[in-house]
Amino acid sequence: MTRSPVWHPFTQHGLEEPIPLVTRAEGAILHTADGRRVVDAISSWWVTTHGHCHPRIVAAIAEQAGKLDQLIFAGWTHEPGDRLARELVDLLGLPYVFYSDSGSTSVEVALKMALGFWANRGEPRHRILVLEHSYHGDTIGAMSVGARGVFNRAYAPLLFDVGTIPFPAAGAEQATLDALERACRAEAPAAFIVEPLVLGAGGMLMYGAATLAEMRRICAAHGVLFIADEVMTGWGRTGTLFACEQAGVRPDLMCLSKGLTGGAIPLAATLATREIFDAHLSQDRARMFYHSSSYTANPIACAAALANLAVWREEPVAERIAALVERQAEGLARLAAVPGIAQPRQCGTIIALDYAGSGAGYLSDLGPRLLAFFRERDLLVRPLGNTAYVMPPYCIAAEDLARVHAALAEAAAL
Ligand SMILES: *Cc1c(COP(=O)(O)O)cnc(C)c1O
C-alpha cells in the first residue's frame, strides 16, 4: 500500500510507529482490519461515555440525518437545537446555551463572552487567570489559557499573557487560594478558567471539591467571572454527572463537549448566566455576540446529544458508573503496591499513576516504550509522559478492565 497522505494529530510521522486501522467498534472494544480486538481504555481520547456505537445514539443520528442535516443557526432554529438547550438548562441551572463544535471552541466562546461582558458594561477587562498545568484546547486562545510547554513553544509569541495560579497540590491548597485572592484583588481580571477536580492533559492531576468551592467563592467575592471547563470532567467521568456538582458550584460560564453526544459526533456548548447574556442584549447591533462557526448546532449532533441525555435518564448509567468506580478503586489499590508505581490517584471513573524513576515529562523516552507495550497487548492506553491513566467507557467488561490494570502493573518493570 502507498503511504497515507493523512497527517495525524499529536503524531511524529518520522518515527514511523504503526498506526492501527480500525474498522468498527462496539462498547469498549475496537476491531482492527487485521482482526485484533483492542480494549479502548481511554474512551477514544475521553469522548466515549456509554460505549462505542450505542444503538440509541446511532439511531438518533440516522433519523435526524434523513430529516434535516444542517441549517444556518444565525437567525434560524431547529427542534433538536432548541430542545437540547432546554434540557441542558434544566440540568445545569445556567439559563443560556451557545453552541459550537469542539472543546477548544467552547473555551474560545467562554473567553469571548467574558471579555464581551466587561466591554459591554463599559469597564473593559482583558486579564484571564488560569490554573497551573491546565489544558483547555489547541486553538490560539485556548492554548493561551493552558500551560506552556513543548506543545506550544513554536507559537509562544502569539499566545496572550495570563495570570497563573499555582496548582492546589494536596497540602498546599491554601497557597492556591491566597494567590487567587491576591490576583483577583490586584489584577482586576475578567475571568478565572478552571478544569474542575481533574486537570486532564496536564497529567491527570486531582484536587478536592472543597478547594473548587473555595476558588469559586473567591471569584464571586471579587466579581471575577468563573469559567468551569467541564469538557473532559463532564458526563460522569468524576463520578457525578458534572464535577461542579460535587462542590455545589454554579459557574458563570461552563464549557461542554466530548461526552455531550456520548462521544459519537462533535458538538460543544458554552452555558452562560443571565448577567452575561444581558450584557450583550441591546437594540444596538454592535453589542451582539460576534461568534459563529459554520456547523453551529448541527442538527445531527444535537439529535445525538438528545439521545445521550435520554440514555442518562432511562438507562442505569449511575449504577454502571458506581460499579466502574469500585472496580477502578480495587485495581488502583493493587497497582499502588507495585514497585515503581507512584502517586496512585482516583477521581470517580478515572484512575492515574506515575511511573517513578524514569525521566519525567511528555518527551521522556518512556512514553514511546509504554505506547508500544500497550499496543502489543491490544490495549488502547496512551500515557501522558510517565503518567498512565485509565478512563474507560462506563460499559467496559470487568475482565477487560482487569487486563488493563494487569498491563499497567507489568509496565512498571519497563
Ligand atoms: C479535550 C479538552 C479540551 C479541548 O477539546 P477539543 O474538542 O479537543 O478541542 C478543552 N478542555 C479540556 C479540559 C479538555 O480535556
The ligand as an SDF file (V2000), in Angstrom:
LIG
                    3D

 15 15  0  0  0  0  0  0  0  0999 V2000
  -10.0440   17.9620   25.3670 C   0  0  0  0  0  0  0  0  0  0  0  0
  -10.1950   19.2110   26.1530 C   0  0  0  0  0  0  0  0  0  0  0  0
  -10.4180   20.4450   25.5230 C   0  0  0  0  0  0  0  0  0  0  0  0
  -10.3760   20.6030   24.0170 C   0  0  0  0  0  0  0  0  0  0  0  0
  -11.3820   19.9010   23.3860 O   0  0  0  0  0  0  0  0  0  0  0  0
  -11.2690   19.6140   21.8020 P   0  0  0  0  0  0  0  0  0  0  0  0
  -12.5830   19.0430   21.4510 O   0  0  0  0  0  0  0  0  0  0  0  0
  -10.1410   18.6400   21.6530 O   0  0  0  0  0  0  0  0  0  0  0  0
  -10.9840   20.9020   21.1510 O   0  0  0  0  0  0  0  0  0  0  0  0
  -10.6580   21.5530   26.3040 C   0  0  0  0  0  0  0  0  0  0  0  0
  -10.6510   21.4650   27.6450 N   0  0  0  0  0  0  0  0  0  0  0  0
  -10.4210   20.3090   28.2840 C   0  0  0  0  0  0  0  0  0  0  0  0
  -10.4550   20.2830   29.7710 C   0  0  0  0  0  0  0  0  0  0  0  0
  -10.1700   19.1520   27.5680 C   0  0  0  0  0  0  0  0  0  0  0  0
   -9.9010   18.0000   28.2040 O   0  0  0  0  0  0  0  0  0  0  0  0
  1  2  1  0
  2  3  1  0
  2 14  2  0
  3  4  1  0
  3 10  2  0
  4  5  1  0
  5  6  1  0
  6  7  2  0
  6  8  1  0
  6  9  1  0
 10 11  1  0
 11 12  2  0
 12 13  1  0
 12 14  1  0
 14 15  1  0
M  END
$$$$
